[in-house]
Amino acid sequence: MTKQLRERVKEDQPQLVSQFEKVIRHNKLTHAYLIENQDDLITYEFSLWLAESIFCLTKEEGLPCGICVNCRRIESADFPDVNVIEPDGQTIKVDQVREIKQTFIRSGLESRKKVLIIRQAEKMTTSAANSLLKFIEEPDGMMYVFFLTTNLNKILPTIQSRCQQVYLKPVPKEGIERALELETDFSNSQIKIIAELADSKEKAVELSRDEWFNGSKETITKWFHYLTNHNALGFVFVQQYLVKIAKEKEQQFLVLDLLLVLYRFRLNEEIASQGMNQKQLTKSIELIINARQKMEANVSFQNVCEQLAWQLLH
């Protein structure tokens, strides 16, 4: 990445960065933070920026410069006093925490300060989480712990109550689109569709590389055209094509999500042109949302889609 970490973080979280800049300038960082966002990469970059603020050698007006040797080593995960724990398989295990605690018992390798970043903290086993309680109950004044999570509700209340909680706002769709422009050679319309389907840069890029999605989006778009043109083939299409391509539950939800995005785009076009179909399109969007809720209630994919097609065609 060519942009400095501070610039990336500020672009994604301008208001929060502004608040934390005041905290950093006055050296008021607390010892434990619980940072939540749907995008694991965003919380990680934010925690790295906080780590840089602790170890930066040449602060600019009290803020990390982003270019000194410490800042660059932290961003490249090559700084011994900033340690990261991630899930080993499906969970973060107590042995991982014990190992890192042994490292932290000793003084920092390059200073007395130490930072521990726990990614996907909601995946800590109860034993792993409990083993960290003493760290945050009786903190060493020179140690900082950043718990990163996509789901605050899955973090033990004992951890939550001992941390300052920070919620990072979702990245604006424009930011997701810019990330896709850098990572793909997709058309502008394709980028906008993926940005609507994903709630983070990381998930958008992952979706753009998904073989099933790239192979199926034309089929789903064809279904959309049949439905909006009131072509009876839209009903037959479910059994002939959709049921065959969408075998997994996640794929089935994605079919409805993409259909919903396409209808919303069509509604926006109608609003912009003051078209006459706004009411009908709004009703269609409500029907798709209801269909998705039926899927969540375990109604079969074929039944949901056939009923939806029948409703949209009439």
C-alpha positions in Angstrom: 0.0 0.0 0.0 1.4 3.4 -0.9 -0.7 5.5 1.4 0.4 5.9 5.0 -1.6 4.0 7.6 -2.7 7.2 9.3 -4.2 8.5 6.0 -6.1 5.2 5.4 -7.5 5.2 8.9 -8.5 8.8 8.7 -10.2 8.3 5.4 -12.3 5.4 6.9 -13.0 6.9 10.3 -12.6 10.7 10.2 -14.7 11.6 13.3 -13.2 8.9 15.5 -9.7 9.7 14.4 -10.3 13.3 15.3 -11.4 12.3 18.8 -8.4 9.9 19.3 -6.0 12.5 18.1 -6.9 14.6 21.1 -6.5 11.6 23.4 -3.1 10.8 21.8 -1.8 14.3 22.0 -2.6 14.4 25.7 -1.1 11.0 26.3 -4.5 9.7 27.6 -4.7 6.3 25.9 -6.3 3.8 28.3 -4.7 0.4 28.8 -7.5 -1.7 27.2 -9.8 -1.1 24.2 -12.6 -3.3 22.7 -12.8 -2.2 19.1 -15.8 -3.4 17.0 -16.5 -3.3 13.2 -17.8 -5.8 10.6 -14.5 -5.5 8.8 -11.6 -7.1 10.6 -9.1 -5.3 8.4 -10.4 -1.9 9.5 -10.2 -2.7 13.2 -6.7 -4.1 12.7 -5.4 -1.0 10.9 -7.0 1.2 13.6 -5.2 -0.7 16.3 -1.9 -0.5 14.4 -2.4 3.3 14.2 -2.9 3.4 18.0 0.3 1.2 18.4 2.2 3.7 16.2 1.1 6.5 18.4 2.7 4.7 21.4 6.1 3.9 19.7 6.6 6.6 17.1 10.0 8.2 17.3 9.3 11.5 15.6 5.7 12.4 16.4 4.1 15.3 14.5 2.2 17.5 16.9 1.9 14.5 19.2 0.7 12.1 16.5 2.4 9.2 14.9 4.4 10.3 11.8 3.8 7.1 9.9 7.2 7.2 8.3 9.8 6.7 11.1 11.4 3.2 11.4 9.1 2.2 14.3 5.9 3.2 12.5 7.1 1.4 9.3 8.0 -1.8 11.3 4.7 -1.8 13.2 2.8 -1.5 9.9 4.8 -4.4 8.4 4.3 -6.6 11.6 8.0 -6.5 12.3 8.1 -4.8 15.7 8.9 -7.1 18.7 6.9 -5.0 21.3 3.7 -5.2 19.3 2.3 -8.7 19.4 -0.7 -10.1 17.6 -2.9 -13.1 18.5 -5.2 -14.6 15.8 -7.4 -17.7 15.8 -5.5 -21.0 15.6 -8.1 -22.8 13.4 -11.6 -21.9 14.7 -10.6 -20.4 18.0 -8.1 -18.5 20.0 -6.8 -21.0 22.5 -5.6 -20.6 26.1 -2.1 -21.9 25.1 -1.7 -19.0 22.7 -2.5 -16.6 25.4 -0.2 -18.3 27.9 2.6 -18.1 25.4 2.2 -14.4 24.8 1.8 -13.7 28.5 5.3 -15.3 29.1 6.6 -12.8 26.5 4.9 -9.9 28.2 6.2 -10.9 31.7 9.6 -9.8 30.5 10.2 -6.1 29.7 9.7 -4.8 26.2 12.5 -5.7 23.9 13.0 -2.2 22.5 11.3 -0.2 25.3 9.3 -0.8 28.5 6.1 -0.4 26.5 4.2 -3.4 25.1 1.1 -3.7 22.9 -1.1 -6.8 22.5 -3.6 -6.9 19.6 -6.2 -9.7 19.6 -7.8 -10.1 16.2 -11.3 -11.8 16.0 -11.5 -11.6 19.8 -15.0 -13.1 19.7 -13.3 -16.4 18.9 -11.4 -16.6 22.2 -12.3 -19.7 24.2 -13.7 -18.9 27.7 -10.4 -20.2 29.2 -8.4 -17.9 26.9 -10.5 -14.9 27.7 -10.4 -15.6 31.4 -6.6 -15.9 31.3 -6.4 -12.3 30.0 -8.6 -10.9 32.8 -5.6 -10.3 35.1 -3.8 -8.4 32.4 -6.6 -5.9 32.2 -7.7 -6.0 35.8 -4.2 -5.2 37.1 -2.5 -3.5 34.1 1.1 -2.7 33.9 1.1 1.0 33.2 3.2 0.5 30.1 1.1 -2.2 28.6 -1.9 -1.8 26.2 -4.3 -4.5 25.0 -6.6 -4.0 21.9 -9.4 -6.5 21.5 -10.7 -6.5 17.9 -14.1 -8.0 17.1 -16.8 -8.1 14.5 -19.5 -9.0 17.2 -19.3 -7.3 20.5 -22.1 -9.6 21.9 -19.9 -12.6 21.7 -17.2 -11.1 24.0 -17.4 -12.2 27.6 -19.1 -9.5 29.8 -16.1 -9.6 32.1 -13.9 -8.5 29.2 -16.4 -5.9 28.0 -16.7 -4.3 31.4 -12.9 -3.8 31.7 -12.3 -2.2 28.3 -13.2 1.1 26.8 -15.4 0.2 23.9 -14.9 1.8 20.5 -17.3 1.3 17.5 -15.9 2.0 14.1 -18.5 3.1 11.6 -19.0 1.1 8.4 -16.8 2.2 5.6 -18.8 4.4 3.2 -19.7 2.7 -0.1 -17.4 5.1 -1.9 -14.4 3.8 0.1 -15.3 0.2 -0.8 -15.7 1.2 -4.5 -12.2 2.8 -4.4 -10.7 -0.4 -2.9 -12.3 -2.4 -5.7 -11.0 -0.1 -8.4 -7.5 -0.8 -7.1 -8.0 -4.6 -6.8 -10.0 -5.4 -9.9 -10.5 -4.4 -13.5 -14.3 -4.6 -13.2 -16.6 -2.1 -14.9 -18.0 0.8 -12.8 -21.5 -0.8 -12.7 -20.0 -4.2 -11.5 -18.0 -2.3 -8.8 -21.2 -0.6 -7.6 -23.1 -3.8 -7.3 -20.3 -5.6 -5.3 -20.0 -2.5 -3.0 -23.7 -2.7 -2.3 -23.5 -6.5 -1.5 -20.5 -6.1 0.9 -20.3 -4.2 4.1 -16.5 -3.9 4.1 -13.5 -3.5 1.8 -12.2 -6.9 2.8 -15.5 -8.7 2.0 -15.9 -6.8 -1.2 -12.5 -7.8 -2.5 -13.2 -11.4 -1.4 -16.5 -11.4 -3.3 -15.0 -9.9 -6.4 -12.6 -12.9 -6.5 -15.3 -15.5 -5.7 -15.5 -17.9 -8.6 -19.1 -18.9 -8.0 -20.3 -15.3 -7.8 -18.5 -14.2 -10.9 -19.9 -17.2 -12.8 -23.5 -16.7 -11.5 -24.1 -13.0 -11.5 -25.1 -13.0 -15.2 -27.6 -15.8 -14.6 -29.2 -13.8 -11.7 -29.2 -10.6 -13.7 -31.0 -12.5 -16.5 -33.7 -13.5 -13.9 -34.0 -9.9 -12.9 -34.7 -8.9 -16.5 -37.4 -11.6 -16.9 -39.1 -10.4 -13.7 -39.0 -6.7 -14.5 -40.2 -7.3 -18.0 -43.0 -9.5 -16.7 -41.8 -12.4 -18.8 -43.4 -15.7 -17.6 -40.0 -17.3 -18.1 -39.0 -15.7 -14.8 -41.0 -18.4 -13.0 -39.7 -21.4 -15.0 -36.1 -19.9 -14.6 -36.1 -20.8 -10.9 -36.2 -24.6 -11.4 -34.2 -24.6 -14.7 -31.3 -22.5 -13.5 -31.3 -21.0 -10.0 -31.9 -24.2 -8.1 -29.0 -25.8 -10.1 -26.5 -23.0 -9.5 -27.2 -22.2 -5.9 -26.7 -25.4 -3.9 -25.2 -23.8 -0.7 -27.2 -21.7 1.7 -24.8 -18.8 1.4 -25.1 -18.9 -2.4 -28.9 -18.9 -2.1 -28.9 -15.8 0.1 -26.6 -14.2 -2.3 -29.0 -14.8 -5.2 -31.7 -12.8 -3.3 -29.3 -10.2 -2.1 -28.1 -9.5 -5.7 -31.7 -9.4 -6.9 -32.5 -6.9 -4.2 -29.6 -4.7 -5.2 -30.6 -4.7 -8.9 -34.2 -3.7 -7.9 -32.9 -0.9 -5.7 -30.7 0.4 -8.6 -33.7 0.3 -10.9 -35.7 2.2 -8.3 -33.0 4.9 -8.0 -33.1 5.3 -11.8 -36.9 5.8 -11.6 -36.6 8.4 -8.9 -33.9 10.2 -10.8 -36.0 10.3 -14.0 -39.2 10.9 -12.1 -40.5 7.6 -13.6 -44.0 6.1 -13.0 -42.8 2.8 -11.7 -41.5 3.9 -8.3 -44.5 2.5 -6.3 -44.3 -0.9 -8.1 -40.6 -1.2 -7.6 -40.9 -0.3 -3.9 -43.4 -3.1 -3.5 -41.1 -5.5 -5.3 -38.3 -4.6 -3.0 -40.5 -5.4 0.0 -41.4 -8.7 -1.5 -37.7 -9.6 -1.9 -37.0 -8.7 1.7 -39.9 -10.9 2.8 -38.6 -13.7 0.7 -35.2 -13.5 2.4 -36.9 -13.6 5.8 -38.6 -16.8 4.7 -35.2 -18.3 3.7 -33.9 -17.4 7.2 -36.9 -19.3 8.6 -35.7 -22.4 6.6 -38.3 -22.4 3.9 -36.8 -24.1 0.9 -35.0 -22.0 -1.6 -37.0 -23.3 -4.6 -40.3 -22.6 -2.9 -39.2 -19.1 -1.8 -38.0 -18.1 -5.3 -41.0 -19.6 -7.1 -43.4 -17.8 -4.8 -41.4 -14.6 -5.2 -41.3 -14.9 -9.0 -45.1 -15.4 -9.1 -45.6 -12.3 -6.9 -43.3 -10.1 -8.9 -44.8 -11.2 -12.3 -48.4 -10.3 -11.2 
